[in-house]
Amino acid sequence: MGANSKIEWTTHTFNPWWGCTKVSEACKNCYAEAWSKRVGQKVWGPKAARRTMSDAHWKQPIKWNKDAEGATNRPRVFCASMADVFEDRPELIEPRDRLFDLIETTPHLDWLLLTKRPQNVRELARWGQEWPHNVWLGTTVELQTRADELLPYLAEIPAKVRFISAEPLLGPLDINAWLDSTIDWVITGGESGPKARPASPAWFRELHRQCMENSVAFHFKQWGDWGPGDGTNLPAKKRQLAQDGTEMLRLGKKQAGRILDGAEWDQLPRSRAL
């Protein structure tokens, strides 16, 4: 986390605070919750306090912005990997306002605000119908029910780029109705970690097909802990049939990799003129 992120679809990560509350099936095996517990931070759940950050931490994007002046490629800042900017809690009003101030004073950075709560954005964001050119808004849709519930809220917000994170993808998605007017970028991938659930390759291929047919940027982040292959010599606990019948092997995130049908998919969106 921080400068030079290892997350493939961003340049840096920035967290205005740490902590959140689970709200969907994608949250079941939350990596951020596991990491915070590992480092001794009890910041998860509705009753837990959120961890605030130092002034030195808040100065990092100012440096990134200065370094980016005149650069050919604009750095992307994922905000927030350890929280949700649009979690509605009274103690988050002040740091959220500070974040919005920071975004407005760093015009050479593209800020990627990914939320599981797009229904709160209209009320909690300050920008109304005039969003800054450097703010991309995304929401997590891991299942069709979540897409049907959340994408109408995403469509209401006039961000210059609107995107979805279908990670961990937990079922097939049909988002054709949203690709021509709402979604500019689809990020997808499988789940990692000790309790990871395998995804069906057919789910990723279908999402890729929908994006290509609608000229929408597609990013395949990872297979996760489970990848397709021939597991003849592996124990049964490391083999599982996916919903589409593909044998999935528990290889670990690194070995499973991020090749989908012979290629890495790292497409980026273009800003929407709204």
Residue pairs with C-beta under 8 A, 6 or more apart in sequence:
1 13
1 15
1 81
1 82
2 12
2 13
2 14
2 60
3 12
3 60
3 64
4 11
4 12
5 11
5 12
5 13
5 78
7 13
7 78
7 81
7 221
8 219
8 221
8 222
8 258
8 266
9 76
9 78
9 187
9 219
9 221
9 266
10 76
10 77
10 78
10 112
11 64
11 75
11 76
11 77
12 60
12 61
12 64
12 75
12 76
12 77
12 78
12 109
13 77
13 78
13 79
13 80
13 81
14 60
14 61
14 77
14 78
14 79
14 80
15 53
15 79
15 80
15 81
15 82
15 83
16 53
16 58
16 79
16 80
16 83
16 85
16 95
16 96
16 98
16 99
17 50
17 51
17 52
17 53
17 80
17 82
17 83
17 92
17 95
18 32
18 36
18 41
18 43
18 50
18 51
18 53
18 82
18 83
19 36
19 41
19 43
19 44
19 48
19 49
19 50
19 51
19 82
19 83
20 30
20 32
20 33
20 43
20 44
20 82
20 83
20 84
20 87
21 44
21 45
21 46
21 87
22 28
22 30
22 33
22 44
22 45
23 116
23 117
24 116
24 140
24 142
24 146
25 142
25 143
25 146
25 170
26 116
26 140
26 142
26 146
26 167
26 168
26 170
27 116
28 195
29 168
29 191
29 193
29 195
29 196
29 197
30 44
31 192
31 193
32 81
32 82
32 83
33 44
34 193
35 82
36 42
36 43
36 44
36 51
36 82
37 44
41 51
42 48
43 49
43 50
43 51
49 91
50 83
50 89
50 91
50 92
52 95
53 95
58 98
58 102
61 77
61 102
61 106
61 109
62 102
62 105
62 106
64 75
64 77
64 106
64 109
65 105
65 106
65 107
65 108
65 109
67 75
68 74
68 75
68 108
68 109
69 108
71 108
74 108
74 109
74 110
74 134
75 108
75 109
75 110
76 109
76 110
76 112
76 136
77 109
77 110
77 111
77 112
78 112
78 114
79 85
79 99
79 111
79 112
79 113
79 114
84 115
84 116
84 117
85 96
85 99
85 113
85 115
86 113
86 115
86 117
86 118
86 120
86 121
86 124
86 125
87 117
87 120
88 117
88 120
88 123
88 124
96 124
97 126
100 125
100 126
100 127
103 109
103 111
103 132
103 134
103 135
104 132
106 134
107 132
107 133
107 134
108 134
109 134
110 134
110 135
110 136
110 161
111 134
111 135
111 136
112 136
112 138
112 163
113 135
113 136
113 137
113 138
114 138
114 139
114 140
114 163
114 165
115 121
115 137
115 138
115 139
115 140
116 139
116 140
116 150
118 137
118 139
118 150
118 153
118 154
118 157
119 150
119 153
121 137
121 153
121 157
122 153
122 156
122 157
125 131
125 157
127 135
129 158
130 158
131 137
131 157
131 158
131 159
131 160
131 274
132 160
133 160
133 271
134 160
135 159
135 160
136 159
136 160
136 161
136 162
136 163
136 185
136 269
137 154
137 157
137 159
137 161
137 162
137 163
138 154
138 162
138 163
138 164
138 165
138 185
138 187
139 150
139 151
139 153
139 154
139 164
139 165
140 146
140 150
140 164
140 165
140 166
140 167
141 147
141 150
141 151
141 164
141 165
141 166
141 173
141 175
142 166
142 167
142 168
142 169
142 170
142 171
143 170
143 171
143 173
144 171
144 172
144 173
144 174
147 164
147 173
147 174
147 175
147 178
151 164
151 175
151 178
151 182
151 183
154 162
154 164
154 182
154 183
155 162
155 178
155 181
155 182
158 274
159 272
159 274
160 271
160 272
160 274
161 184
161 185
161 269
161 270
161 271
161 272
162 182
162 183
162 184
162 185
162 272
163 183
163 184
163 185
163 186
163 187
163 269
164 175
164 183
164 185
164 186
164 187
165 187
165 188
166 173
166 186
166 187
166 188
166 189
166 207
167 187
167 188
167 189
167 190
167 191
167 221
167 222
168 189
168 190
168 191
168 196
168 197
168 199
168 224
169 188
169 189
169 190
169 199
169 203
169 204
169 207
170 191
170 197
170 199
171 203
171 243
172 200
172 202
172 203
172 206
172 243
173 203
173 206
173 207
174 206
174 210
175 183
175 186
175 207
175 210
176 210
176 214
179 210
179 211
179 214
179 216
180 214
183 216
184 216
184 217
184 269
184 270
184 272
185 216
185 217
185 218
185 219
185 267
185 268
185 269
186 207
186 211
186 216
186 217
186 218
186 219
187 219
187 221
188 204
188 207
188 218
188 219
188 220
188 221
189 220
189 221
189 222
189 223
189 224
189 258
190 196
190 198
190 199
190 222
190 223
190 224
190 225
190 226
190 227
190 256
191 197
191 198
191 199
191 224
191 225
191 226
192 222
192 224
192 225
192 253
193 225
196 224
196 225
196 226
196 250
197 226
198 224
198 225
198 226
198 240
198 242
198 248
199 223
199 224
199 226
199 242
199 248
200 242
200 243
200 244
200 246
201 228
201 242
201 244
201 246
201 260
202 242
202 243
202 244
202 246
203 243
203 244
204 220
204 260
205 260
205 261
207 218
208 218
208 220
208 260
208 261
208 265
210 216
211 217
211 218
212 218
216 269
217 267
217 268
217 269
217 270
218 265
218 267
219 265
219 266
219 267
219 268
220 258
220 260
220 264
220 265
221 258
222 253
222 256
222 257
222 258
223 251
223 253
223 256
223 257
223 258
224 253
224 256
225 250
225 251
225 252
225 253
225 256
226 240
226 248
226 249
226 250
226 251
226 256
227 248
227 249
227 251
227 255
227 256
227 257
228 242
228 246
228 247
228 248
228 249
229 247
229 248
229 249
229 251
230 247
231 238
231 239
231 247
231 249
234 249
234 250
237 250
238 249
238 250
239 247
239 248
239 249
239 250
240 247
240 248
240 250
241 247
241 248
242 248
249 256
258 264
